[in-house]
Amino acid sequence: MDWDPADIVAALRKEGWSLRRLSFANGYRTNAVKHALRRPYPQAERIIAGALQRDPAEIWPSRYGPFGGVGAQTSPAELTTCTHGDNWVKDTTLQERANAGADDSE
């Protein structure tokens, strides 16, 4: 079961972080990292998990497969990343990245 968003915020505060400070510290705008509390956002999930010294799959098991990869209950269309403000673009899945790497080696 995924951690409750309030528990994530409390754990971050205990470590001396806020979602806003994490966003700025990682080069994002004000509330970018906050979006991971409610929807899949792999980059922000890794930032939050890193601040808590945990694996993202431990915090959001429903978003990750049994081996820690993205996709347990997440379709590729749901994977998004915020690049600048409210401009949302589709992120690539781990499989798409692997396939792209295989094509480059030929």
C-alpha positions as CSV (number, residue, x, y, z in Angstrom):
1,M,0.0,0.0,0.0
2,D,1.3,3.4,-1.0
3,W,2.3,5.8,1.8
4,D,-0.3,8.5,2.5
5,P,0.8,11.9,1.2
6,A,0.6,13.4,4.7
7,D,3.0,10.7,5.9
8,I,5.5,11.6,3.1
9,V,5.3,15.3,3.9
10,A,5.8,14.5,7.6
11,A,8.8,12.2,6.9
12,L,10.4,14.9,4.7
13,R,9.9,17.5,7.4
14,K,11.6,15.2,9.9
15,E,14.6,15.0,7.5
16,G,14.6,18.8,7.2
17,W,13.0,19.1,3.8
18,S,9.8,20.5,2.4
19,L,8.4,19.7,-1.1
20,R,9.1,23.3,-2.1
21,R,12.7,23.2,-1.0
22,L,13.2,19.8,-2.8
23,S,11.8,21.3,-6.0
24,F,14.2,24.3,-5.9
25,A,17.2,22.2,-4.8
26,N,16.7,20.0,-7.8
27,G,16.2,22.7,-10.4
28,Y,12.4,22.6,-10.6
29,R,9.8,25.3,-10.1
30,T,8.0,25.8,-6.8
31,N,5.6,22.8,-6.5
32,A,6.9,20.5,-9.2
33,V,7.9,17.7,-6.8
34,K,4.5,17.9,-5.1
35,H,2.8,16.4,-8.1
36,A,4.3,13.0,-7.3
37,L,2.1,12.8,-4.2
38,R,-1.0,12.4,-6.3
39,R,0.1,11.0,-9.7
40,P,3.1,9.1,-11.2
41,Y,6.0,11.3,-11.8
42,P,9.2,9.1,-11.8
43,Q,11.8,11.9,-11.5
44,A,10.0,13.6,-8.5
45,E,9.5,10.2,-6.9
46,R,13.2,9.5,-7.0
47,I,13.9,13.0,-5.6
48,I,11.5,12.4,-2.7
49,A,12.8,8.9,-2.1
50,G,16.3,10.1,-2.1
51,A,15.6,12.7,0.5
52,L,14.0,10.0,2.7
53,Q,16.9,7.5,1.9
54,R,14.4,5.0,0.6
55,D,13.6,3.3,-2.7
56,P,10.6,4.9,-4.6
57,A,9.0,1.4,-4.9
58,E,8.9,1.3,-1.1
59,I,6.9,4.6,-0.9
60,W,4.7,3.9,-4.0
61,P,4.5,0.1,-4.5
62,S,1.4,0.5,-6.7
63,R,3.5,2.4,-9.2
64,Y,6.3,-0.1,-9.5
65,G,6.6,-3.7,-10.7
66,P,7.8,-6.5,-8.5
67,F,11.4,-5.9,-9.5
68,G,11.4,-2.1,-8.9
69,G,10.6,-1.1,-12.5
70,V,7.9,1.3,-13.5
71,G,4.6,-0.2,-14.6
72,A,2.8,-2.3,-12.0
73,Q,-0.4,-0.3,-12.4
74,T,0.9,2.6,-14.5
75,S,0.4,2.8,-18.2
76,P,3.1,4.5,-20.3
77,A,0.6,7.3,-21.1
78,E,0.4,8.1,-17.4
79,L,4.1,8.6,-17.0
80,T,4.7,12.3,-17.3
81,T,7.4,14.8,-16.4
82,C,7.1,18.5,-15.8
83,T,9.8,20.3,-17.7
84,H,8.9,24.0,-17.4
85,G,6.0,25.2,-15.3
86,D,2.8,23.6,-16.6
87,N,4.2,22.2,-19.8
88,W,3.7,18.5,-19.5
89,V,5.4,16.0,-21.8
90,K,5.3,12.2,-22.0
91,D,8.2,10.4,-20.3
92,T,9.6,7.2,-21.7
93,T,9.2,3.9,-19.9
94,L,12.2,1.8,-18.9
95,Q,11.5,-0.6,-21.7
96,E,11.4,2.2,-24.3
97,R,14.8,3.4,-22.9
98,A,16.2,-0.1,-23.2
99,N,15.0,-0.5,-26.7
100,A,16.5,2.9,-27.7
101,G,19.8,1.8,-26.3
102,A,19.7,-1.4,-28.2
103,D,19.1,0.5,-31.5
104,D,22.1,2.7,-30.8
105,S,24.5,-0.2,-30.5
106,E,23.9,-1.5,-34.1
